[in-house]
Amino acid sequence: MKLTLRKVNIGGTSSLVAADEYTQEAFKKLSLTDILIGDFAKPRNVKFLRKYFSLMNTAFEMWDAPHVGVYRGKEYSVSKNEEEFRKWLTVVSGHYDAIILPNGAMKFVAKSISFTKMTEDEFAQLYSDTINAIIKHVLPDNGDEAEYMAIFQRILDFD
């Protein structure tokens, strides 16, 4: 059950109350002794999230990936993957968790951008760091700077 709550002040005491009809109906089904346990998240700015994904899509399209990769001396046909690109860009932006593998190797895992895992301020920092990582790691060195600036200006102006 996914409930939507809002904070109210009743007689000097703060309380959480149903913020929509679905939650009101769910509350009616609860007894006074029922206890609910859950993870709560304050929704982030959805327009900002769309702006982030617009930035990711633009960077992915600009990335000139090779079609052949070599692993342990053998050539493989390879393709671009948007989800893996986003995770990689998140890691090189500095937003990752370091984990140790059974063989002793360390792996960097992209932090989750879900509303319950990242605050609005953390997300804003990720967005800024992602722009810097795109400039450093994705854009070709021989590109037209004016064209890049126009692309990023469109992203920054996205609403």
N, C-alpha and C positions, 0 to 999 in steps of 0.2 A: 504494500500500500504506500503510495507516495502522497504525503500530505503537504499542504501549503499553509504556512503559519505567518502571522504578523504579530509584532509586539505592541501591546497596549498598556496604558497606565490606568489602573483602576484603584481609586482611593489611596494613591501613593505607592501602590505595589505594582510592579511590572509583571505581566502575564503574557503567555502566547495563546492566541485564539485562531480559529479557522479563518483563512483568508479567501477561501473560495467555496462554492457550493459542494463540490466533491468532498472536501475536508469536513464541512459541516455534517454531511450525511454519514461520513465515517465516524465522526464523534458521537452521533446519535446511537450508534451500534455498540459503543463502549460502555461498560459499567463504571461506576465511580472508583472501583478498586483496581481496574485494569491499569497496567503500566505499559507504556510504549518506549521502545529503545530504537534509536536511529541515528544516522549521520545527517547533519544539517549543513546546508550551504546557502550562503547569500548569493543569489544569482548575479553573475557578472554582466557587464554591458554586452549584450548580444551583437550590437553593431560593431563593437571593437573586435569581437571574435570573428565576425565576417571579414573585417578588415585584415585580420591576421591571416585568414585562409586565402584571401585575395593576394596578399603578399607572398604566401607560400606557392600558390598556383603560378604567379608571375615568375618567381624565381625558378620553379621547376621547368617552365616553358623556356626560360633563358639558358638553362643548363644544357650544354652541348656534351652529352654523355657518349662515351665510346660504345660501339656495338659488339666489340669483342673484348673479353677479359682473359687474363692468364692466371691460373691457380695451380701451384705446384708443377709448373712447367707445361701444363696443358691448356690449350686455348678453348674458350667457351663462348658461345653466343650469349650475349647479355641484353637485358632490357631495363628501361627506367621504371621505377616504382615510386609513386607519389608518397605513400605512407612511410616507406623506408627513407625517402629523401627528407620528409618532415622530421623524422626521428633523428637522422644524422645531423640535420641543421640545428635541431634543438641541442644536441650534444656539443657541437662545435661552438654553439652560442654560450656554452658554459652552464647549461641547465640540465644536469644529469645526476644520477646516483651511481656511485662506483660499487661494483660487486666483485667478489672473488669467485672464480670457477673451480671445480674439483681438481683441475690440472694445474692450479696455481696462477693461471692467467687472470688478469683483471679485465673487466668489461664495463663499459660506460653505457648506462641505460637512460634514455630520454625521460625527463620528468613528465608526468601526466599533466595535461592542460585542463583536465576536467574541473568543473566548478567546485567540487568538494576537495580537490587536491591543490589548487592554486588560487591564491587571493587575487583581487583586481590589481593590487600594487605589484605583485610578483609577475602577473601576466603582462603588465605594462613594461616591466624591465625585460622580460623575455622578448617582447615585440621589438624594443629598441636594440637589444643585443642581436636579434635575428637579422635586422637590417645591416648591422655591422658585419655579421658573418657572411651574408650574401655578397656584400661588396668585396670582402677578403677572399672568400672561397668559391664563389659561384660565377661571378662575372669574369669573362675573359679579359686578360690584360690588354688586348689589342682592340677593345671595344670603343665605341663612340661615347665619350663621357656625357655629352649633351643628351644623347638618346637615353642613357641610363638615368640621368637626372629627371628627364621627362617621365619615364616609367615610374620612378619612385614618387614623383610629385603627384601622379595620378593615384597611386596607392595611398599616399598621405591625405589626399583630398577625398578619398572614398568615404561615402556616408551611407 
